[in-house]
Amino acid sequence: MAISKIKNESIDRTDLTGSILQVVHDDELSANITTSGTTYIDTGMSVSITPSSTSSKILILCSHTTLNDTDSGGIELRVLRDSTDIWTGRGDSDGIVHWTTQEYGIQQGAINTIDSPSSTSAITYKLQYRKFNAGTAYLYQGATFMAMEIAG
């Protein structure tokens, strides 16, 4: 995991509002992963970040390629802050991440969400996934996951 950070020593934070203060990212997913389960499981992609202020926002970015190998099957992804769900792609009525009506529909996508943790303690964000409805859910190698602290 790479970390870039501006030192927080004697900085007038009023001049930094909206600035990126630190960036952390996980290594790219190195192999395809699959599940046929309906319970969310870890993808192995996670980052830890310690906000410098309780007013900071955390921008979570993820790019991914997914597939479900069965007609009417899908994939749901979610992002957790520690154990709290902060973003979920849910069933087809409100934003499923991937849905196929034909076998082997491959799809590229992105997650972009902002969290307001109101904390200066270390936080871990992680990506989880599960199948939706039927089939086997695939998350392909090359997926990326990162967090950026934005001054509030």
NORVEN-V669437 format. One line per field, one symbol per residue. ss: DSSP state (a for helix, b for strand, c for the rest). A space follows every 10 residues. Layout:
# NORVEN-V669437
ss=???
This chain:
# NORVEN-V669437
ss=cbbbbccccc ccaaaccccb bbbbbccccc ccbbbccccc bbbbbbbbbb ccccccbbbb bbbbbbbbcc ccbbbbbbbb bccbbbbbcc cccccccbbb ccccbbbbbb bbbbbccccc cbbbbbbbbb bbccccbbbc cccbbbbbbb cc
